[in-house]
Amino acid sequence: MTPEQAKDALMKNDGFSRWLDVEIEEVALGYCKLHYTIRPEMLNGFGTVHGGVLFSASDSALAFACNSHGTLSVALEVSISFTRPAFEGQVLTVEAKEVNLGKTTGLYDIKTYNADGKLVCVFKGTVYRTGKDIEA
């Protein structure tokens, strides 16, 4: 299975990524780059993007990157650090890069940037590789 086929198989059943309206720009082995636009319903009480949205978009990028090898992989442990606010109408770009790929685990670095290229958050994800193939 190619990374593109894995992405299509995942996206077919991923209603949440579709709700976020993520646009996947590029997917390769151990890599995903996507973007999305902050909508009014994504804001918190302070008028900035909700941390849960940043987390979710990062988690989606992680899913597409770690499953790009065609092996069903799920998050085992994740963490996020927020560095600056983002606001309604801004387009955020999320880039997931594989740091280490083992037989049963993988480690990924996911960063979100605003249109000015400034860092909005850093997400780290460790995944469990089940050994099962992704079904198309």
C-alpha positions in Angstrom: 0.0 0.0 0.0 1.3 3.4 -0.9 1.2 6.4 1.4 -1.5 7.9 -0.8 -3.6 4.7 -0.6 -3.2 4.6 3.2 -4.4 8.3 3.4 -7.4 7.6 1.3 -8.3 4.5 3.3 -8.1 6.5 6.6 -9.9 9.5 5.3 -12.8 7.4 4.1 -13.8 6.7 7.7 -12.4 9.8 9.4 -15.4 12.0 10.0 -13.6 14.2 12.5 -10.8 15.1 10.1 -13.4 15.9 7.5 -15.3 18.0 10.1 -12.0 19.9 10.7 -11.9 20.3 6.9 -8.2 19.4 6.7 -6.7 19.6 3.3 -3.8 17.2 3.0 -1.1 18.8 0.9 1.4 16.0 0.9 1.8 12.5 2.3 4.9 10.3 2.1 6.4 7.5 4.1 6.5 8.8 7.7 5.3 12.3 6.7 2.2 14.4 6.3 1.6 18.0 5.6 -1.9 19.4 5.9 -3.7 22.7 6.5 -7.1 24.0 7.7 -8.8 27.3 8.3 -10.0 28.4 11.7 -13.8 28.7 11.7 -15.9 30.5 14.4 -17.0 27.3 16.0 -13.3 26.4 16.6 -12.8 29.4 18.9 -12.6 29.3 22.7 -14.1 31.9 25.1 -11.1 34.2 24.5 -11.6 34.4 20.8 -8.6 32.2 19.9 -8.5 28.8 18.5 -9.4 26.2 21.0 -6.5 24.0 22.2 -8.6 20.9 21.4 -8.7 21.9 17.8 -4.9 22.3 17.6 -4.6 19.0 19.3 -7.0 17.3 17.0 -5.5 18.6 13.8 -2.0 17.6 15.1 -3.4 14.1 15.9 -4.8 13.8 12.4 -1.5 14.7 10.9 0.1 12.1 13.2 -2.4 9.5 12.0 -1.7 10.1 8.3 2.1 10.1 8.8 2.3 7.0 11.0 -0.1 4.9 8.9 1.6 5.9 5.7 3.7 2.7 5.8 0.4 0.7 5.4 0.7 -0.8 8.9 -2.3 0.0 11.2 -0.8 2.3 13.9 -2.5 4.0 16.8 -1.5 6.7 19.3 0.1 5.3 22.4 1.2 8.6 24.0 1.0 12.2 22.9 1.7 15.7 24.3 1.3 19.2 23.1 2.8 22.6 23.9 1.1 25.8 22.8 3.4 28.7 21.7 1.1 31.4 20.4 -2.6 32.0 19.7 -4.3 31.7 16.4 -7.5 33.4 15.3 -10.6 33.0 13.2 -9.9 33.0 9.5 -6.2 32.1 9.8 -4.9 29.2 7.8 -2.8 26.8 9.9 -0.3 24.4 8.4 0.5 21.1 10.3 3.6 19.1 9.4 4.2 15.6 10.9 7.7 14.1 10.6 8.8 10.6 11.6 11.7 10.8 14.1 12.1 7.0 14.6 10.4 3.9 13.2 10.7 0.7 15.1 9.1 -2.7 14.7 6.3 -2.0 17.2 6.5 1.8 17.9 7.1 5.0 16.1 8.0 8.5 17.3 6.7 11.6 15.5 7.3 15.4 15.7 4.3 17.5 14.6 4.4 21.3 14.3 1.7 23.8 13.5 2.5 27.1 11.9 0.5 30.2 11.0 0.6 31.9 7.6 3.6 33.9 8.7 5.5 30.8 9.4 5.4 31.3 13.2 5.1 28.3 15.5 1.6 27.9 17.0 2.1 24.5 18.8 4.4 21.5 19.0 2.9 18.0 19.4 4.9 14.8 20.0 3.4 11.4 19.3 4.4 7.9 20.1 2.4 5.2 18.2 2.0 1.5 18.5 2.4 -0.4 15.3 -0.1 -3.3 15.4 1.5 -5.3 12.7 -1.8 -5.5 10.8 -2.2 -4.1 7.3 -4.5 -1.2 6.8 -7.6 -2.3 4.8 -8.3 -0.3 1.7 
